[in-house]
Amino acid sequence: MTLLRIGLLPWQVGGKPGLDGWTARLAHSVAEAAGQGARLLVLPEYAAMDQAAGDTPDLATELRRGCDLAPAMIAASRDIARRHGVWLLPGSFPLRDGDRVHNRAPLIAPDGRLAFQDKHVMTRFEDEEWGVSPGAPPAVFDTEFGRIGIAICLDAEFPPLVRAQVEAGAWLILAPSCTDTRHGFNRVRIAAAARAMENQCFVALVPTVGDNPASAALDTNRGHAALFGPVDRGFPEDGLLARGPDEAGQWLFCDLDPARIEAVRREGAVRNHRAWPPAPPPCQPAAFA
């Protein structure tokens, strides 16, 4: 495994609508990050969905348009990743699978190969208002930097999902998110920090930001990019390695060394990574004497 410079881009909603505008903006952003030496670039959950907005905000219409646009956007992302020789997670997209729609994030290799991670736990909005269905369980991705995982937004709030990826060898978890309130963002932010602490791994959080009244799905977006590590020797006291400004669509870069994860798991003040019980112990009522 080698040193990795990661770039996180909170996607500012409300750009030039349509496939061409989105592709040009993505190409410019990736070129900028590649010029800074970044090798793994991460965009947020549903980063492209406001491009599906019409004249009047309408959830059903936007989901249909988003599904129609997604294959071309993924193809354009593959071309851009190949052109710049980078690993690229261009956000997540609504993709049709038979009569269902899944929230699916592609991880694209520098040669254009790609694999997907589905969101496994739906928000109430996705489930009750939008009709997006749970997808496949957690996976891990083999890269030149070692094995990594992806936990899309709410999935990061459930320890067993990330734990499965860490037990499969992931030392870095990517957490693309999309939240319309500070409450929502802070839930994911706190969860990302907790997953890094309890698994002694890195977790990269990147949200959508800004406002787009034309979009029913991405009208309001709050948050900032952040990179978390273990709360232990050799790391910041609060585990926060890097933090971007609030509601700002600009790159946040951080250099990550997987050897630091191996060292803290071996020599840390605690051994959270190895101390996980194989299964929760049974819980019984306490006996009062």
C-alpha positions in Angstrom: 0.0 0.0 0.0 1.2 3.5 -0.9 0.6 7.0 0.4 -2.7 8.5 -0.8 -3.7 12.1 -1.4 -7.5 12.2 -1.3 -9.6 15.1 -2.5 -13.2 15.7 -1.2 -15.4 18.1 -3.2 -18.7 19.3 -1.5 -20.8 19.7 -4.6 -22.4 23.1 -4.9 -25.9 22.6 -6.3 -27.5 24.9 -8.8 -24.9 24.8 -11.6 -25.7 24.9 -15.3 -28.5 22.4 -15.9 -28.2 19.3 -18.1 -25.6 16.7 -19.0 -23.3 19.0 -20.9 -23.1 21.6 -18.1 -22.5 18.9 -15.4 -19.9 17.1 -17.4 -17.9 20.3 -18.1 -18.0 21.3 -14.5 -16.9 17.8 -13.4 -14.1 17.8 -15.9 -12.8 21.2 -14.7 -13.0 20.1 -11.0 -11.2 16.8 -11.6 -8.5 18.5 -13.6 -8.0 21.0 -10.7 -7.7 18.2 -8.2 -5.4 16.1 -10.3 -3.2 19.1 -10.7 -2.8 19.2 -6.9 -1.6 15.6 -6.9 -4.8 14.0 -5.7 -5.3 10.3 -6.7 -8.7 9.5 -5.2 -11.5 12.1 -5.7 -14.8 11.9 -4.0 -18.1 13.7 -4.6 -21.3 13.6 -2.5 -24.4 11.4 -2.6 -26.8 12.6 -5.3 -24.3 15.2 -6.5 -25.9 15.3 -10.0 -29.5 15.2 -9.0 -30.3 18.9 -9.3 -29.5 18.6 -13.0 -32.7 16.6 -13.2 -34.8 19.6 -12.0 -37.5 21.0 -14.4 -39.5 24.2 -14.6 -41.5 23.2 -11.6 -40.1 21.2 -8.6 -41.6 17.7 -8.7 -40.1 14.7 -7.0 -41.4 12.0 -9.3 -40.3 13.9 -12.4 -36.8 14.5 -11.0 -36.4 10.9 -10.1 -37.4 9.8 -13.6 -35.1 12.3 -15.2 -32.3 11.4 -12.8 -32.5 7.8 -13.8 -32.5 8.7 -17.5 -29.4 10.9 -17.1 -27.4 8.6 -14.8 -26.0 6.2 -17.4 -24.6 9.1 -19.5 -23.2 10.8 -16.4 -21.5 7.6 -15.3 -20.0 7.2 -18.9 -18.8 10.8 -18.8 -17.2 10.2 -15.4 -15.4 7.2 -16.7 -13.9 9.2 -19.6 -12.8 12.0 -17.2 -11.2 9.5 -14.8 -9.3 7.9 -17.6 -8.2 11.2 -19.0 -6.7 12.3 -15.7 -5.6 8.9 -14.5 -7.4 9.1 -11.1 -9.7 7.1 -9.0 -13.1 8.8 -9.0 -16.3 8.5 -7.0 -18.5 11.0 -8.9 -21.3 10.9 -6.3 -24.2 8.5 -6.2 -27.0 8.1 -8.8 -30.5 6.8 -8.9 -30.3 3.7 -11.2 -33.1 1.5 -12.3 -33.0 -2.2 -11.5 -36.1 -3.8 -12.9 -39.1 -2.2 -11.3 -36.9 -0.7 -8.5 -34.6 2.3 -8.2 -31.4 2.0 -6.1 -29.1 4.8 -4.9 -25.8 3.5 -6.3 -22.3 4.9 -6.1 -19.7 4.0 -8.8 -16.0 3.8 -7.9 -14.1 4.3 -11.2 -10.5 3.2 -11.6 -7.9 5.2 -13.6 -8.3 2.8 -16.5 -12.1 3.2 -16.6 -13.1 0.0 -14.8 -15.9 0.5 -12.3 -17.7 -1.2 -9.5 -20.7 -0.1 -7.5 -21.8 0.3 -3.9 -25.5 0.5 -3.2 -27.0 2.4 -0.3 -28.4 -0.2 2.1 -30.5 1.8 4.5 -33.0 4.3 3.1 -33.9 7.6 4.7 -37.6 8.3 5.3 -37.5 10.7 2.4 -36.1 8.1 0.0 -38.5 5.4 1.3 -41.7 7.2 1.8 -41.6 10.1 -0.6 -39.2 9.1 -3.4 -39.6 5.4 -3.8 -35.9 4.5 -3.7 -35.3 1.0 -2.5 -32.5 -0.6 -0.4 -29.7 -2.0 -2.4 -27.0 -4.6 -2.0 -25.1 -5.1 1.3 -21.6 -3.5 1.9 -18.8 -4.3 -0.4 -15.1 -3.6 -0.4 -12.9 -2.3 -3.3 -9.4 -3.3 -4.1 -7.2 -0.3 -5.2 -3.5 0.4 -5.5 -3.8 2.0 -2.1 -5.3 -1.1 -0.5 -8.8 -2.0 0.3 -11.5 0.7 0.8 -15.2 0.8 1.5 -18.1 3.1 0.7 -20.9 3.9 3.2 -23.5 6.2 1.6 -24.9 8.8 4.0 -27.3 7.0 6.4 -25.4 3.7 6.0 -22.5 5.4 8.0 -24.8 5.7 11.0 -25.0 1.9 11.4 -21.9 0.4 12.9 -22.3 -3.2 11.6 -22.4 -2.0 8.0 -19.0 -0.2 8.2 -17.7 -2.9 10.5 -18.3 -5.5 7.8 -16.1 -3.5 5.4 -13.3 -3.0 8.0 -13.3 -6.8 8.8 -13.0 -7.4 5.1 -9.8 -5.3 5.1 -10.9 -1.7 4.5 -8.6 0.9 6.1 -10.5 3.9 4.5 -14.3 4.4 4.3 -15.7 7.0 1.9 -19.0 8.6 3.1 -20.7 10.6 0.4 -23.8 12.4 1.9 -26.7 14.6 1.1 -28.5 16.3 3.9 -30.9 19.3 4.0 -30.5 20.3 7.6 -27.7 20.7 10.1 -29.4 18.0 12.2 -29.0 15.5 9.3 -25.5 16.6 8.5 -24.4 16.3 12.1 -25.8 12.8 12.4 -23.6 11.7 9.5 -20.7 13.7 10.8 -20.9 12.3 14.3 -21.3 8.8 12.8 -18.3 9.2 10.6 -16.1 10.2 13.5 -17.4 7.3 15.6 -16.8 4.8 12.8 -13.2 6.0 12.5 -12.7 5.8 16.3 -14.2 2.4 16.9 -12.6 0.7 13.9 -9.3 2.6 14.0 -9.6 3.6 10.3 -10.0 6.7 8.2 -13.4 8.0 7.2 -13.9 10.7 4.5 -17.2 12.7 4.6 -18.3 14.9 1.7 -21.8 16.4 1.4 -23.8 18.4 -1.1 -24.0 22.1 -0.3 -26.0 25.2 -1.2 -29.5 25.9 -2.3 -31.4 25.3 -5.5 -35.1 26.3 -5.4 -35.7 24.7 -8.8 -35.0 21.2 -7.4 -37.5 19.4 -5.3 -34.9 16.8 -4.1 -31.9 19.1 -3.6 -33.4 22.4 -2.7 -31.4 22.8 0.5 -28.1 21.3 1.3 -26.0 21.7 4.4 -22.5 20.5 5.6 -18.8 20.6 5.1 -16.2 18.1 4.0 -14.1 16.4 6.8 -11.6 13.6 7.2 -11.6 11.6 10.5 -9.0 9.2 11.9 -8.5 7.2 15.1 -8.7 9.1 18.4 -5.3 7.7 19.6 -1.6 8.2 19.6 -0.2 9.9 16.5 -3.5 11.5 15.6 -5.3 14.7 16.6 -6.9 14.5 20.1 -10.4 14.7 18.5 -9.6 12.5 15.5 -10.3 15.4 13.0 -7.6 15.4 10.4 -9.0 18.0 8.0 -12.2 20.1 7.8 -13.5 22.3 5.0 -15.6 25.5 5.4 -19.3 25.3 5.8 -21.5 25.3 2.6 -18.4 25.8 0.4 -18.0 24.0 -2.9 -14.2 23.7 -2.8 -11.7 20.9 -2.7 -10.4 19.6 0.6 -7.2 17.6 0.3 -5.6 15.3 2.8 -2.6 12.9 2.7 -3.3 9.5 4.1 -0.8 6.8 5.0 -2.3 3.3 5.6 0.8 2.4 7.6 -0.5 4.8 10.3 -3.6 2.7 10.6 -1.6 -0.5 10.9 0.6 1.1 13.6 -2.2 2.4 15.7 -4.1 -0.9 15.6 -1.0 -2.6 16.8 0.4 0.0 19.2 -2.4 2.3 20.2 -3.5 3.1 23.7 -6.6 1.0 23.0 -7.2 -1.7 20.5 -10.7 -1.0 19.3 -10.2 -2.6 16.0 -9.4 -6.0 17.4 -11.5 -5.7 20.6 -14.9 -5.9 18.9 -16.9 -8.9 20.4 -17.8 -11.4 17.7 -21.5 -10.9 18.6 -23.3 -8.7 21.1 -23.6 -10.4 24.5 -27.2 -11.2 25.6 -28.9 -8.5 27.5 -30.9 -9.5 30.6 -32.7 -7.6 33.3 -30.5 -6.8 36.3 -31.4 -8.4 39.6 -32.0 -6.0 42.5 -31.1 -7.4 45.9 
